[in-house]
Amino acid sequence: MVTYKKDRMGVKIKTGSFMNPFDQVVATLPDLSSMISRMYVSEIDVTKIKPGLSVQISIDAFKDRSITGKVASVANIGEQFSNSDSKVFEVHIRLDNKPEDLNRSSQ
């Protein structure tokens, strides 16, 4: 997995992009030994979510097992998604034990 750097306007660096001579990083390789999942929780349920809370996550591709983690942060302000009538709050979860084949499936 490669993460491409974004310029100061937030656009990914690509072929033909202007490079600052003092910052020659184009891409980075993320540390996959520690993963954070970004999820959205409805405004009805967000009061039940607190940092440090233990959670169990299931992924459609790995239905036979689950991943554990802890809530790292909960957004203070909700967002309105176009396909939803209610607000949702962004929640970050630090994963404890991601499946090893999760790395292989993204390559």
Phi, psi and omega in degrees: 000132179240134176252116181278140180289152176252146177283183184291348176267357179089012181263135179298139177289134181213183179303129179092355179289149176284133179252130174289126182297342179268349180227093187261018177281129179253322182209159177228159174256116183288155176277104183276003178285342177230117183240146175239131178261133177258121182231166178235132183242138182294157182297337178290322185262349188295335179291343179274350186258127179223148175304139181094347180294132176284138181227162176231126185243139172244147180241136182307321182288342182233060186297335184278355180214167180232166180241135178260160179188186178227144178294125180267320180202156177230131181296146178277335184239133180280161178240152176256117176271151183295332182263016184227145177272340181247166178281154176234154181243134180285132180234131176256131180238125176275118184279138180272310191224075180288145178298139180300325181285357173295324176294316183292327183290340181266359183265000000 
